[in-house]
Amino acid sequence: MVSPSPPDVLAHVDAVQAALEGVGLTVYLGGTPTSSSWSPPDKFAVLYPDPGMAVRESLADERTHFDSTMQITCVGGDPERTLWVAGRVRRAMSQPLTVEGRQCWPPEDLGGPPLARDDDVTPPLWFLPVQYRICSTPA
């Protein structure tokens, strides 16, 4: 019997990004562009995934289940735009993700810290990190 391959974190990251883009959000992975010519849109999301864990499905030690936390930082030019992004994120993450060969649980909203202003950028931006637990099993 061939052992199933371990779960791929990148496929799950791609699924989260597709879900966010599917509700009309501009999404960056791991940070915003750093070129001096880049100017931020008035609202966007930044996805910060962790590597996840391949979790044992049984005492046979087949690590085919996937468990990860992904932070989605909602960013806007003012508090209202930032909260609008947070609403879109919650809409996108209210359904199970689509990952080929996997059955995904609905993402679990873990919340995050309060809305805050970033005065280290010009013009200042508001941000609101929200974390989600992402889990899947082989289909």
Contacts in CASP RR format, 6 or more apart in sequence:
PFRMAT RR
TARGET T0000
AUTHOR 0000-0000-0000
METHOD contacts of the structure
MODEL  1
MVSPSPPDVLAHVDAVQAALEGVGLTVYLGGTPTSSSWSPPDKFAVLYPD
PGMAVRESLADERTHFDSTMQITCVGGDPERTLWVAGRVRRAMSQPLTVE
GRQCWPPEDLGGPPLARDDDVTPPLWFLPVQYRICSTPA
3 62 0 8 1.000
4 62 0 8 1.000
4 64 0 8 1.000
4 138 0 8 1.000
6 54 0 8 1.000
6 63 0 8 1.000
6 64 0 8 1.000
7 54 0 8 1.000
7 64 0 8 1.000
7 65 0 8 1.000
7 66 0 8 1.000
7 102 0 8 1.000
7 136 0 8 1.000
9 49 0 8 1.000
9 51 0 8 1.000
9 52 0 8 1.000
9 66 0 8 1.000
9 68 0 8 1.000
11 99 0 8 1.000
11 100 0 8 1.000
11 102 0 8 1.000
12 49 0 8 1.000
12 66 0 8 1.000
12 68 0 8 1.000
12 70 0 8 1.000
12 97 0 8 1.000
12 99 0 8 1.000
12 102 0 8 1.000
12 104 0 8 1.000
12 134 0 8 1.000
12 136 0 8 1.000
13 29 0 8 1.000
13 47 0 8 1.000
13 49 0 8 1.000
13 70 0 8 1.000
15 97 0 8 1.000
15 98 0 8 1.000
15 99 0 8 1.000
15 104 0 8 1.000
16 47 0 8 1.000
16 49 0 8 1.000
16 70 0 8 1.000
16 72 0 8 1.000
16 93 0 8 1.000
16 97 0 8 1.000
16 107 0 8 1.000
16 132 0 8 1.000
16 134 0 8 1.000
17 27 0 8 1.000
17 29 0 8 1.000
17 47 0 8 1.000
18 98 0 8 1.000
19 92 0 8 1.000
19 93 0 8 1.000
19 95 0 8 1.000
19 97 0 8 1.000
20 27 0 8 1.000
20 45 0 8 1.000
20 47 0 8 1.000
20 72 0 8 1.000
20 88 0 8 1.000
20 89 0 8 1.000
20 92 0 8 1.000
21 27 0 8 1.000
22 92 0 8 1.000
23 88 0 8 1.000
23 89 0 8 1.000
23 91 0 8 1.000
23 92 0 8 1.000
24 88 0 8 1.000
25 43 0 8 1.000
25 44 0 8 1.000
25 45 0 8 1.000
25 85 0 8 1.000
25 88 0 8 1.000
25 89 0 8 1.000
25 92 0 8 1.000
26 41 0 8 1.000
26 43 0 8 1.000
26 44 0 8 1.000
26 45 0 8 1.000
27 44 0 8 1.000
27 45 0 8 1.000
27 46 0 8 1.000
27 47 0 8 1.000
28 44 0 8 1.000
28 45 0 8 1.000
28 46 0 8 1.000
28 47 0 8 1.000
29 46 0 8 1.000
29 47 0 8 1.000
29 49 0 8 1.000
30 46 0 8 1.000
30 47 0 8 1.000
30 48 0 8 1.000
30 49 0 8 1.000
31 46 0 8 1.000
31 48 0 8 1.000
32 38 0 8 1.000
32 40 0 8 1.000
32 44 0 8 1.000
32 46 0 8 1.000
40 75 0 8 1.000
40 121 0 8 1.000
40 125 0 8 1.000
42 76 0 8 1.000
42 77 0 8 1.000
42 81 0 8 1.000
43 74 0 8 1.000
43 75 0 8 1.000
43 76 0 8 1.000
43 77 0 8 1.000
43 81 0 8 1.000
43 82 0 8 1.000
43 84 0 8 1.000
43 85 0 8 1.000
44 75 0 8 1.000
44 76 0 8 1.000
44 85 0 8 1.000
45 72 0 8 1.000
45 73 0 8 1.000
45 74 0 8 1.000
45 75 0 8 1.000
45 85 0 8 1.000
45 88 0 8 1.000
45 89 0 8 1.000
46 72 0 8 1.000
46 73 0 8 1.000
46 75 0 8 1.000
47 70 0 8 1.000
47 71 0 8 1.000
47 72 0 8 1.000
47 73 0 8 1.000
48 70 0 8 1.000
48 71 0 8 1.000
48 72 0 8 1.000
48 73 0 8 1.000
49 68 0 8 1.000
49 70 0 8 1.000
49 71 0 8 1.000
50 68 0 8 1.000
50 69 0 8 1.000
50 70 0 8 1.000
51 68 0 8 1.000
52 66 0 8 1.000
52 67 0 8 1.000
52 68 0 8 1.000
52 69 0 8 1.000
53 66 0 8 1.000
53 67 0 8 1.000
53 68 0 8 1.000
54 63 0 8 1.000
54 64 0 8 1.000
54 65 0 8 1.000
54 66 0 8 1.000
55 63 0 8 1.000
55 65 0 8 1.000
55 66 0 8 1.000
55 67 0 8 1.000
56 62 0 8 1.000
56 63 0 8 1.000
56 65 0 8 1.000
57 63 0 8 1.000
57 64 0 8 1.000
57 65 0 8 1.000
57 137 0 8 1.000
64 137 0 8 1.000
64 138 0 8 1.000
65 135 0 8 1.000
65 136 0 8 1.000
65 137 0 8 1.000
66 102 0 8 1.000
66 134 0 8 1.000
66 135 0 8 1.000
66 136 0 8 1.000
66 137 0 8 1.000
67 133 0 8 1.000
67 134 0 8 1.000
67 135 0 8 1.000
68 133 0 8 1.000
68 134 0 8 1.000
68 135 0 8 1.000
69 110 0 8 1.000
69 131 0 8 1.000
69 132 0 8 1.000
69 133 0 8 1.000
69 134 0 8 1.000
70 131 0 8 1.000
70 132 0 8 1.000
70 134 0 8 1.000
71 129 0 8 1.000
71 130 0 8 1.000
71 131 0 8 1.000
71 132 0 8 1.000
72 89 0 8 1.000
72 93 0 8 1.000
72 129 0 8 1.000
72 130 0 8 1.000
72 131 0 8 1.000
72 132 0 8 1.000
73 127 0 8 1.000
73 128 0 8 1.000
73 129 0 8 1.000
73 130 0 8 1.000
74 82 0 8 1.000
74 83 0 8 1.000
74 85 0 8 1.000
74 86 0 8 1.000
74 87 0 8 1.000
74 89 0 8 1.000
74 127 0 8 1.000
74 128 0 8 1.000
74 129 0 8 1.000
74 130 0 8 1.000
75 82 0 8 1.000
75 85 0 8 1.000
75 125 0 8 1.000
75 126 0 8 1.000
75 127 0 8 1.000
75 128 0 8 1.000
76 82 0 8 1.000
76 85 0 8 1.000
76 125 0 8 1.000
76 126 0 8 1.000
76 127 0 8 1.000
77 123 0 8 1.000
77 124 0 8 1.000
77 125 0 8 1.000
77 126 0 8 1.000
78 126 0 8 1.000
79 115 0 8 1.000
79 126 0 8 1.000
81 126 0 8 1.000
82 115 0 8 1.000
82 126 0 8 1.000
82 127 0 8 1.000
82 128 0 8 1.000
83 115 0 8 1.000
83 128 0 8 1.000
85 128 0 8 1.000
86 128 0 8 1.000
86 130 0 8 1.000
89 130 0 8 1.000
90 109 0 8 1.000
90 130 0 8 1.000
93 107 0 8 1.000
93 109 0 8 1.000
93 132 0 8 1.000
94 106 0 8 1.000
94 107 0 8 1.000
95 106 0 8 1.000
96 103 0 8 1.000
96 104 0 8 1.000
96 105 0 8 1.000
96 106 0 8 1.000
96 107 0 8 1.000
97 104 0 8 1.000
97 107 0 8 1.000
97 134 0 8 1.000
97 136 0 8 1.000
98 104 0 8 1.000
99 136 0 8 1.000
101 138 0 8 1.000
101 139 0 8 1.000
102 136 0 8 1.000
102 137 0 8 1.000
102 138 0 8 1.000
102 139 0 8 1.000
103 136 0 8 1.000
103 137 0 8 1.000
103 138 0 8 1.000
103 139 0 8 1.000
104 134 0 8 1.000
104 135 0 8 1.000
104 136 0 8 1.000
105 134 0 8 1.000
105 135 0 8 1.000
105 136 0 8 1.000
107 132 0 8 1.000
107 133 0 8 1.000
107 134 0 8 1.000
108 132 0 8 1.000
108 133 0 8 1.000
108 135 0 8 1.000
109 130 0 8 1.000
109 132 0 8 1.000
110 130 0 8 1.000
110 131 0 8 1.000
110 132 0 8 1.000
110 133 0 8 1.000
111 130 0 8 1.000
111 131 0 8 1.000
112 128 0 8 1.000
112 129 0 8 1.000
112 130 0 8 1.000
112 131 0 8 1.000
113 128 0 8 1.000
113 129 0 8 1.000
114 128 0 8 1.000
115 126 0 8 1.000
115 127 0 8 1.000
115 128 0 8 1.000
116 126 0 8 1.000
116 127 0 8 1.000
116 128 0 8 1.000
117 124 0 8 1.000
117 125 0 8 1.000
117 126 0 8 1.000
117 127 0 8 1.000
118 124 0 8 1.000
118 125 0 8 1.000
118 126 0 8 1.000
118 127 0 8 1.000
END
